[in-house]
Amino acid sequence: MHAVGFQHQHSSPDRDNYIWIMYENIVDDQYGSFNKIQDVTPFGQPYDLCTIMHYTEYAFSKNNQPTIVAKSNPGCVIGGAPGQGLTQIDKNKINYMYHCYGL
């Protein structure tokens, strides 16, 4: 998804509606990996906790405690399960961005 122009989902400016970032659990030199990016375009799609473009719950943890906590149960593995492909929301974004509706 990076290769086709997408940022991490947890960098979305609306992420605070869906997750908490637990800065106290993040390795000190990785705080910047959790910054919001104001120009993330959702392409009319909802926030996707299940995308491979979302960090997992323990990404860059310094103490084996979660660094990302969902505000509601997403019904999936946050950041995608091992071996998971694109979510439907990922496909929708690619289709919209590149006007290719075959994914």
N, C-alpha and C positions, 0 to 999 in steps of 0.2 A: 504494500500500500504506500510506503514511502516513495517507492520508485515511480508511482503514478501521481504523486503530488499531494499526498495526505499527511496531516499531522496526527500525533497521538490524540485519541479521543479525550483522555483526561486533561488535555491542554485546552479544551474548549472553554470559552468564557462563561458558559452556563453550567459548568461541571458542579458547582457548589449546590445546585438543586438536586443532584443525584448521588454525590459522594462527599465524604469527609477526607481530607488529606491529613494524616497524622504526622506532622513534621517532627515531633519529638522522637519518632521511631526511624527516621530517615538518616542514612549515612551522611555525615556532614557535607561532604563534597558533592552530593547528588541533589541538593535542594533545587537547583536550577532545572533538573529533569521534571519537576512537578509544577513549573511555572505555567500560568495561563497564557495563551496566545490569542490576542484580540481578533486577528483576521482569519480565524478558522471558520470555514463555511460549511454549514450542515446540509446544504442542498435539499432543504425541506424534510430532512429525516430526523427521527428522534435520537436522543442520546443512546448510545449502544454500549452497555456494560460488557457485553459478550464478545465484542470485536477483538481480533488479534491486535488491533491498534490501541488497546487499553492496557496499561500496566496491570499486573496481577496484584493481589492483595498484599503480598509481602515483598514487592519489588524494592530493592535497595534498603531493606530493613537492616538496622544495626543491632537489633536485640531480639530477633525472632518474633516481633510483634507486628501486626498489620500496619502498612503505610497508607493503604486505601481501604476505606470502609464504605460499603453501599448503604444508602439511606433507606432502601427497601430491597427486598429479596429479588434479585434479578432472574432467578430461575435458571442460572447458568454459572459456569466458572468465570469469574471476572477476569477479563483479559484472554478468554478462550481456553479451551481444553487442549492438552497436548495433541498435535496432529490435526487440529480443527482447521478447516478452510475458512473461506469468507462467509460472513453472515449475510443474510438477505439485505440488511441495511448497508453493509459494505458494497454489495453488488449494485444496489440502487444508487448509491453515491457515485460509483464509477460510471454507471450508465448515464446518469445525469450530467456529470462533468464532461464526458467524452462523447455524448450523444450516440452511444452504441448500446442498443437495448437488447443485446443477445446474452448477457450474463444471467 
